[in-house]
Amino acid sequence: MSQVPTEILFVVEEDATGGYTARAIGAAIFTEADTWSELQEQVRDSVQCHFEPGRAPKLIRLHYVREEVLPL
């Protein structure tokens, strides 16, 4: 039997049309939401749906990626 992962990592980005998207690394999970708090809830729900009961990671890490261009 495989070991239960301790955490799962999501890469979070702002969507061009507003809101946020989150994509899991190492698992086929993708979700989106209009606000940060909604995204947190969506990510939790998505992880619980993806894994069998008792097999979900104990921690969810959100890595927020934001690109910004500064003029010199």
C-alpha positions in Angstrom: 0.0 0.0 0.0 1.4 3.4 -0.9 2.2 6.0 1.7 -0.2 8.9 2.3 1.5 12.2 1.2 2.1 14.7 4.0 1.4 17.7 1.7 0.3 18.7 -1.8 1.5 21.8 -3.6 -0.6 24.1 -5.8 0.7 26.8 -8.1 -1.7 29.7 -7.8 -1.9 32.5 -10.4 -4.1 35.5 -11.1 -6.4 34.8 -14.0 -6.2 37.3 -16.9 -10.0 37.7 -16.7 -10.0 38.1 -12.9 -9.9 35.7 -10.0 -7.4 33.0 -9.4 -6.5 29.6 -10.8 -4.8 26.8 -8.9 -3.0 23.7 -10.4 -1.6 20.9 -8.3 1.9 19.6 -8.8 2.0 15.8 -9.1 -1.7 15.4 -9.2 -4.4 16.0 -11.8 -6.2 18.7 -9.8 -7.2 22.2 -11.2 -9.6 24.7 -9.8 -10.5 28.4 -10.0 -12.4 31.0 -8.0 -13.2 34.7 -8.0 -11.6 35.5 -4.6 -8.7 34.3 -2.5 -11.0 32.9 0.2 -13.2 31.1 -2.4 -10.0 29.6 -4.0 -8.9 28.2 -0.6 -12.3 26.6 -0.2 -12.2 25.2 -3.8 -8.7 23.8 -3.3 -9.8 22.0 -0.1 -12.9 20.6 -1.8 -10.9 19.5 -4.8 -8.3 17.7 -2.8 -10.9 15.9 -0.7 -12.7 14.8 -3.9 -9.5 13.7 -5.6 -8.2 11.4 -2.9 -9.9 8.4 -1.3 -11.1 8.9 2.3 -8.1 8.8 4.7 -5.6 9.1 1.8 -5.6 12.9 1.4 -2.5 14.9 2.4 -2.6 16.6 5.8 -1.4 19.9 4.4 -2.1 22.0 1.3 0.6 24.4 0.3 -0.4 27.3 -2.0 2.5 28.9 -4.0 1.2 32.2 -5.3 3.0 33.2 -8.5 2.8 36.8 -9.6 4.6 38.4 -12.5 5.4 42.0 -12.4 7.3 44.1 -14.9 9.1 47.2 -13.6 10.3 50.0 -16.0 13.9 51.1 -15.4 
